[in-house]
Amino acid sequence: MKLNTLAVHAGDRKKLGNYVPVTTPIYSATSFFYDSLEDLDRVFADEVPGENYSRYGNPTARAFEAQVAALEGGEAAFSTSSGMAALHLALLAALTDRRRSVVAANALYGQTLTLLTKLLEPSGVAVRFADPCDPAAFEAAVAEAKPACVLVETVSNPLLRVAPIDKLSEIAHRHGALLLVDATFSTPVLLRPLEHGADMVIHSATKFLAGHGDVLGGVVVTNEEFRPVLQSLARTLGPNLGPFESYLAMRGVKTLPLRMERHCQNAARVASWLGDQAGVSAVHYPGDPRHPDAETVARLLPQGMRGAVVSFELRGAGRGEVFRFLDALKLVVRATSLGDVHSMILYPAMSSHRDLAPKHRQRLGITDGLVRVSVGIEAAEDIIADLAQAMAAMGPLEAPVAIGSQAQ
Ligand SMILES: Cc1ncc(COP(=O)(O)O)c(C=O)c1O
């Protein structure tokens, strides 16, 4: 079946007695009992499907997991209370009984970087960073480090570089490593990393999957081979997504393909409009034919679906101008996160990349005038009109002020 159909039907309509609920209910029960202890014993032994305790599995969470597994073309999925919990779970699973080493993309979500350097590294895991958009350099790092796994994001934040997942899976496997892909920015509508050889796909379900700004969640999708290790770790660590959140996430995913179409159409229009503005000195958007990864984009992403996030630089702007621009917005929401139905805007130098030294940020290309928009599903004209009026309201440039020194 096609993705649009799977999104609406997969995971739902488990038979209960002689009736079937049309959508999966919220099972708030923490424990489940059976007519006989023999029956419960068989469930504990994983001989028959069934529930015993919600940390081991919950029917609402399982329905959401089945839905996302169907969209990703995976065989097993584990939902978690946040995207970070999903990343932690996947990394621990990939490191279990394997080499104590990870090669990761050099541009990663900030807390993922912290997870690698502040939690895994001190516990004896060697962590090395390389540029996934330079496959030769990436392979050299993997060959030298001989890692248990490679961790990359499909689309980097905030500069929106697109990783060649197909080439990276060949590289990882050539050197005996697993490929873990954080596909939060692309979603299965744009790219299904398992089809390109990835071993585990991770999502912050908080973003496009749930899509309405009301659920914090995550999910790891994988193949049968890694089900036992993920299941065992999940049962021990207890990073579970609660039943209410599972319900909301599942409800969100039903409209994911529809939303992504509109998100991507709107993002293309916003990017094109931004490119024509004198006050904008650079636009970062995977749909731009001059994008540095245009070849990868054309090979891996569907025609006309280049993502919903656009970053751009306000010409010559520093903190003062960016703050005035953001404060003048009336429709686009000034808030951290992305992937919601409403457009959202964020200032990386103040938020996601705040902890980096200004020089490090500059080296990464994250200038003091860079902002990132997650383009929502409103009418594109209204989003553009809001950006236009806020740019006009921003006023003339001031003398630059270093971020970091004033960002408390
Ligand atoms: C690419 C990416 N991965 C993971 C996360 C973490 O997700 P969560 O906030 O659900 O823990 C984020 C959060 O912004 C993200 O952007």
The ligand as an SDF file (V2000), in Angstrom:
LIG
                    3D

 16 16  0  0  0  0  0  0  0  0999 V2000
   17.2670   16.5150   14.5310 C   0  0  0  0  0  0  0  0  0  0  0  0
   16.7870   16.3650   15.9380 C   0  0  0  0  0  0  0  0  0  0  0  0
   16.9560   15.1980   16.5570 N   0  0  0  0  0  0  0  0  0  0  0  0
   16.5490   15.0120   17.8330 C   0  0  0  0  0  0  0  0  0  0  0  0
   15.9620   16.0270   18.5490 C   0  0  0  0  0  0  0  0  0  0  0  0
   15.5360   15.7810   19.9540 C   0  0  0  0  0  0  0  0  0  0  0  0
   14.1630   15.5780   19.9970 O   0  0  0  0  0  0  0  0  0  0  0  0
   13.2740   15.8030   21.3150 P   0  0  0  0  0  0  0  0  0  0  0  0
   13.2250   17.2800   21.5550 O   0  0  0  0  0  0  0  0  0  0  0  0
   11.9630   15.1910   20.9650 O   0  0  0  0  0  0  0  0  0  0  0  0
   13.9660   15.0860   22.4160 O   0  0  0  0  0  0  0  0  0  0  0  0
   15.7620   17.2720   17.9350 C   0  0  0  0  0  0  0  0  0  0  0  0
   15.1310   18.3680   18.6970 C   0  0  0  0  0  0  0  0  0  0  0  0
   15.0640   19.4980   18.2500 O   0  0  0  0  0  0  0  0  0  0  0  0
   16.1900   17.4480   16.5930 C   0  0  0  0  0  0  0  0  0  0  0  0
   16.0360   18.6340   15.9590 O   0  0  0  0  0  0  0  0  0  0  0  0
  1  2  1  0
  2  3  1  0
  2 15  2  0
  3  4  2  0
  4  5  1  0
  5  6  1  0
  5 12  2  0
  6  7  1  0
  7  8  1  0
  8  9  2  0
  8 10  1  0
  8 11  1  0
 12 13  1  0
 12 15  1  0
 13 14  2  0
 15 16  1  0
M  END
$$$$
